[in-house]
Structures are given as C-alpha cells and as structure tokens.
Amino acid sequence: MSEITSEQVAHLANLARIALSQDEIDHLTTELDSIVDSIAKVQEVATPDVPATSHPIPLENVYRDDVVGNTLTVEQALLNAPESADNRFKVSAILGEEQ
C-alpha cells in the first residue's frame, strides 16, 4: 500500500528548493514509502506497557576518580608565552576596533 506519491515528493522537493529529476523522484518515492511502512510496523508492536528506549542495553556513565596530579607552576606555564603580565597570559583585546 503506497502512502507516498511521486507528486508529494515533487511538491516537497519544490518547497525545499531541491531540483530532482524524475528518476530521483521515483527512487525517493519508493524509499520514503518503505520508511513509512517500517514506522507503521514498529507502531503496531509499540504498546503502552513497553517502555521507550534509546539503547537495547542499559548504559551508565563511568567516571574515573578525580586525583590531584603534578601541575605546572605559574612560571612554567608562562615560560613560552609571547607576553604575560601579573602572572597571566597577555592577549590583545578582541572586542572593539581591530588593532
């Protein structure tokens, strides 16, 4: 049973400003009709007692322990900076006029 017609596909393509040849319209009509049929099959088995899922198996986030490690000193971090001031990187302003 075809729910999607080639006229509908041509109309949608026109609305989206997509130029399609008649072969492309025929191909997309078949593809979209197949997709609609597949969705209808899923809807047949989807009942209120079956919860919706995004994955077939449960997922959970796995976090590593937050452990303090060796970090750079301020002097080490600024060692190769082109410019620095007051223990910070000095950069050009990005708002306003270009310099």
Residue frames as a rotation matrix with the C-alpha (Angstrom) as fourth column:
MET 1
0.581 0.814 0.000 0.00
0.814 -0.581 0.000 0.00
0.000 0.000 -1.000 0.00
SER 2
-0.429 -0.792 0.434 1.67
0.801 -0.556 -0.221 3.20
0.416 0.253 0.873 -1.18
GLU 3
0.434 0.543 -0.719 1.18
0.823 -0.564 0.071 6.17
-0.367 -0.622 -0.692 1.10
ILE 4
-0.072 -0.564 -0.822 3.78
-0.023 -0.823 0.567 8.42
-0.997 0.060 0.046 -0.50
THR 5
0.748 0.352 0.563 3.15
0.547 0.154 -0.823 9.56
-0.376 0.923 -0.077 -4.08
SER 6
-0.234 -0.864 0.447 5.61
0.972 -0.197 0.128 10.96
-0.022 0.464 0.885 -6.58
GLU 7
0.232 0.393 0.889 3.53
0.415 -0.867 0.275 14.16
0.880 0.305 -0.365 -6.63
GLN 8
0.985 0.115 -0.130 4.09
0.160 -0.317 0.935 14.56
0.066 -0.942 -0.330 -2.86
VAL 9
0.270 -0.959 -0.083 7.84
0.793 0.173 0.585 14.03
-0.547 -0.224 0.807 -3.25
ALA 10
-0.260 -0.331 0.907 7.98
0.852 -0.520 0.055 16.55
0.453 0.787 0.418 -6.12
HIS 11
0.626 0.568 0.534 5.98
0.227 -0.788 0.572 19.05
0.746 -0.238 -0.622 -4.04
LEU 12
0.882 -0.348 -0.318 8.29
0.322 -0.049 0.946 18.64
-0.345 -0.936 0.069 -1.02
ALA 13
-0.064 -0.944 0.323 11.36
0.955 0.036 0.294 18.99
-0.289 0.327 0.900 -3.24
ASN 14
0.005 0.160 0.987 9.91
0.619 -0.776 0.122 22.18
0.785 0.611 -0.103 -4.67
LEU 15
0.917 0.376 0.130 9.23
0.116 -0.567 0.815 23.57
0.380 -0.733 -0.564 -1.18
ALA 16
0.649 -0.741 -0.173 12.80
0.381 0.119 0.917 22.73
-0.659 -0.661 0.360 -0.15
ARG 17
0.717 -0.336 -0.611 14.15
-0.641 -0.662 -0.389 24.27
-0.274 0.670 -0.690 -3.38
ILE 18
-0.292 -0.755 0.587 15.74
-0.297 0.655 0.694 20.96
-0.909 0.028 -0.416 -4.38
ALA 19
0.151 0.279 -0.948 15.87
-0.986 -0.025 -0.165 20.20
-0.070 0.960 0.272 -8.09
LEU 20
-0.295 -0.180 0.938 15.14
-0.280 0.955 0.096 16.49
-0.914 -0.235 -0.332 -8.64
SER 21
-0.752 0.064 -0.656 14.96
-0.633 0.205 0.746 14.52
0.183 0.977 -0.114 -11.86
GLN 22
0.332 0.934 -0.133 12.02
-0.869 0.358 0.343 12.19
0.368 0.002 0.930 -12.46
ASP 23
0.161 -0.362 -0.918 14.30
0.093 0.932 -0.351 9.21
0.983 -0.029 0.184 -11.74
GLU 24
-0.859 -0.508 0.060 15.29
0.028 -0.165 -0.986 10.74
0.511 -0.846 0.156 -8.38
ILE 25
-0.364 0.821 0.441 11.65
-0.925 -0.372 -0.071 11.44
0.106 -0.433 0.895 -7.54
ASP 26
0.495 0.554 -0.669 10.70
-0.522 0.805 0.280 7.83
0.694 0.211 0.688 -8.36
HIS 27
-0.242 -0.688 -0.684 13.60
0.280 0.625 -0.729 6.50
0.929 -0.368 0.041 -6.27
LEU 28
-0.928 -0.127 0.349 12.78
-0.254 -0.470 -0.845 8.73
0.271 -0.873 0.404 -3.29
THR 29
0.014 0.996 0.094 9.09
-0.929 -0.021 0.369 7.84
0.369 -0.092 0.925 -3.53
THR 30
0.439 0.080 -0.895 9.98
-0.032 0.997 0.073 4.16
0.898 -0.004 0.440 -3.13
GLU 31
-0.568 -0.757 -0.323 12.47
0.352 0.132 -0.927 4.87
0.744 -0.640 0.191 -0.33
LEU 32
-0.787 0.299 0.540 10.11
-0.577 -0.668 -0.470 7.13
0.221 -0.681 0.698 1.64
ASP 33
0.302 0.923 -0.237 7.23
-0.767 0.383 0.515 4.69
0.566 0.027 0.824 1.21
SER 34
0.141 -0.354 -0.925 9.45
0.289 0.908 -0.303 1.93
0.947 -0.225 0.230 2.63
ILE 35
-0.870 -0.480 0.109 10.35
0.080 -0.358 -0.930 4.13
0.486 -0.801 0.350 5.60
VAL 36
-0.361 0.825 0.435 6.68
-0.897 -0.434 0.080 4.90
0.255 -0.362 0.897 6.29
ASP 37
0.484 0.514 -0.708 5.85
-0.360 0.854 0.375 1.16
0.798 0.074 0.599 6.13
SER 38
-0.305 -0.693 -0.653 8.69
0.428 0.513 -0.744 0.39
0.851 -0.507 0.140 8.58
ILE 39
-0.887 0.028 0.461 7.45
-0.368 -0.646 -0.669 3.02
0.279 -0.763 0.583 11.02
ALA 40
0.098 0.995 0.018 3.93
-0.887 0.079 0.455 1.58
0.451 -0.060 0.890 10.80
LYS 41
0.297 -0.051 -0.954 5.27
0.110 0.994 -0.019 -1.88
0.949 -0.099 0.300 11.69
VAL 42
-0.762 -0.612 -0.212 7.06
0.317 -0.066 -0.946 -0.50
0.565 -0.788 0.244 14.75
GLN 43
-0.646 0.581 0.495 3.92
-0.726 -0.669 -0.161 1.34
0.238 -0.464 0.854 15.81
GLU 44
0.262 0.766 -0.587 1.97
-0.471 0.633 0.615 -1.94
0.842 0.116 0.527 15.67
VAL 45
0.182 -0.266 -0.947 4.12
0.595 0.796 -0.110 -3.52
0.783 -0.543 0.303 18.38
ALA 46
-0.852 -0.445 0.274 4.68
0.091 -0.642 -0.761 -0.38
0.515 -0.624 0.588 20.43
THR 47
0.217 0.933 -0.286 2.21
0.532 0.133 0.836 -0.70
0.819 -0.333 -0.467 23.27
PRO 48
0.517 0.028 0.856 1.80
-0.471 -0.826 0.311 1.41
0.715 -0.564 -0.413 26.40
ASP 49
0.957 -0.125 0.262 3.24
-0.179 0.457 0.871 -1.37
-0.229 -0.881 0.415 28.58
VAL 50
0.434 -0.866 0.248 6.53
0.900 0.402 -0.170 -1.41
0.047 0.297 0.954 26.64
PRO 51
0.577 -0.225 -0.785 8.77
0.217 -0.884 0.413 1.48
-0.788 -0.409 -0.461 27.76
ALA 52
0.956 -0.285 0.064 10.53
-0.041 -0.346 -0.937 3.53
0.289 0.894 -0.342 25.10
THR 53
0.528 -0.848 -0.053 14.29
0.414 0.203 0.887 3.00
-0.742 -0.490 0.458 24.93
SER 54
0.742 -0.371 -0.558 17.13
-0.641 -0.635 -0.431 4.68
-0.195 0.678 -0.709 23.13
HIS 55
-0.354 -0.879 -0.319 19.51
-0.891 0.420 -0.170 1.73
0.283 0.224 -0.932 23.58
PRO 56
0.337 0.525 -0.782 18.91
-0.327 0.844 0.425 -2.03
0.883 0.112 0.456 23.75
ILE 57
0.109 -0.351 -0.930 21.08
0.820 0.561 -0.115 -2.38
0.563 -0.750 0.349 26.84
PRO 58
0.928 0.261 -0.265 21.26
0.370 -0.723 0.583 -0.06
-0.039 -0.640 -0.768 29.86
LEU 59
0.099 -0.906 0.412 24.06
0.538 -0.299 -0.788 2.49
0.837 0.299 0.458 29.78
GLU 60
0.882 0.098 -0.461 25.69
0.448 -0.478 0.756 4.30
-0.147 -0.873 -0.466 32.62
ASN 61
0.686 -0.668 0.288 28.41
-0.408 -0.681 -0.608 6.90
0.602 0.299 -0.740 32.83
VAL 62
0.651 -0.595 -0.471 31.76
0.749 0.603 0.273 5.67
0.122 -0.531 0.838 34.02
TYR 63
0.820 -0.367 0.440 33.85
-0.356 -0.928 -0.110 8.28
0.449 -0.067 -0.891 35.75
ARG 64
0.053 -0.864 -0.502 37.43
0.550 0.444 -0.707 7.98
0.834 -0.238 0.498 36.83
ASP 65
0.474 0.026 -0.880 38.48
0.855 -0.254 0.453 9.12
-0.211 -0.967 -0.142 40.26
ASP 66
0.782 -0.200 0.591 39.44
0.048 -0.925 -0.377 12.78
0.622 0.323 -0.714 40.42
VAL 67
0.584 -0.678 -0.445 43.03
0.775 0.305 0.553 12.58
-0.240 -0.669 0.704 41.61
VAL 68
0.888 -0.352 -0.296 45.30
-0.356 -0.934 0.045 15.58
-0.292 0.066 -0.954 42.03
GLY 69
0.641 -0.710 0.291 48.46
0.767 0.604 -0.217 15.17
-0.021 0.362 0.932 39.99
ASN 70
-0.334 -0.835 -0.437 51.55
0.679 -0.535 0.503 17.18
-0.654 -0.129 0.745 39.17
THR 71
0.762 0.582 0.282 50.69
0.629 -0.563 -0.537 20.54
-0.154 0.587 -0.795 37.65
LEU 72
-0.050 -0.762 0.646 52.70
0.748 -0.457 -0.481 23.33
0.661 0.459 0.593 36.10
THR 73
-0.248 -0.084 -0.965 53.76
0.755 -0.641 -0.138 26.25
-0.607 -0.763 0.223 38.19
VAL 74
0.774 0.520 -0.361 52.73
0.234 -0.765 -0.600 29.71
-0.588 0.380 -0.714 37.03
GLU 75
0.115 -0.827 -0.551 56.29
-0.625 -0.491 0.607 30.34
-0.772 0.275 -0.573 35.88
GLN 76
-0.695 -0.361 0.622 56.37
0.152 0.771 0.618 27.12
-0.703 0.524 -0.481 33.84
ALA 77
0.172 0.863 0.475 53.01
0.806 0.155 -0.572 27.88
-0.567 0.481 -0.669 32.23
LEU 78
0.891 0.206 -0.405 54.09
0.032 -0.917 -0.398 31.39
-0.453 0.342 -0.823 31.22
LEU 79
0.051 -0.995 0.085 57.62
0.221 0.094 0.971 30.39
-0.974 -0.031 0.224 30.18
ASN 80
-0.718 -0.354 0.599 56.93
0.609 0.096 0.787 30.37
-0.336 0.930 0.146 26.40
ALA 81
0.413 0.909 -0.056 54.10
0.793 -0.389 -0.469 32.90
-0.448 0.149 -0.881 26.35
PRO 82
-0.007 -0.405 0.914 54.71
0.795 -0.556 -0.241 35.76
0.606 0.726 0.326 23.90
GLU 83
-0.489 -0.102 0.866 53.53
-0.314 -0.906 -0.284 38.23
0.814 -0.411 0.411 26.56
SER 84
0.038 0.524 -0.851 52.47
0.805 0.488 0.337 37.98
0.592 -0.698 -0.403 30.18
ALA 85
-0.522 -0.144 0.841 51.52
-0.303 -0.890 -0.340 40.37
0.797 -0.432 0.421 32.96
ASP 86
-0.215 0.413 0.885 50.53
-0.975 -0.146 -0.169 39.85
0.060 -0.899 0.434 36.59
ASN 87
-0.756 -0.204 0.621 51.01
-0.327 0.941 -0.089 36.06
-0.567 -0.271 -0.778 36.34
ARG 88
0.343 0.875 0.342 48.58
0.106 0.326 -0.939 35.82
-0.933 0.358 0.019 33.40
PHE 89
-0.359 -0.335 0.871 48.77
0.895 0.143 0.423 35.47
-0.266 0.931 0.249 29.64
LYS 90
-0.237 0.255 -0.937 48.55
-0.107 -0.966 -0.235 38.87
-0.966 0.045 0.256 28.00
VAL 91
-0.423 0.198 0.884 46.46
0.858 0.401 0.320 38.93
-0.291 0.894 -0.340 24.82
SER 92
-0.982 0.124 0.141 45.04
-0.043 -0.879 0.476 41.59
0.183 0.461 0.868 22.54
ALA 93
-0.434 0.901 0.001 41.50
-0.294 -0.141 -0.945 42.75
-0.852 -0.410 0.326 23.12
ILE 94
-0.846 0.161 0.508 39.07
0.506 0.542 0.671 41.08
-0.167 0.825 -0.540 20.73
LEU 95
0.253 0.966 -0.045 36.19
0.923 -0.255 -0.287 43.48
-0.288 0.031 -0.957 21.22
GLY 96
0.513 -0.013 -0.858 36.02
0.011 -1.000 0.021 46.87
-0.858 -0.020 -0.513 19.59
GLU 97
0.770 -0.236 -0.592 38.26
-0.634 -0.382 -0.672 48.13
-0.067 0.893 -0.444 16.86
GLU 98
0.834 -0.551 0.013 40.90
0.532 0.798 -0.284 45.95
0.146 0.244 0.959 15.24
GLN 99
0.654 -0.675 -0.342 44.46
-0.177 -0.576 0.798 46.82
-0.735 -0.462 -0.496 16.17
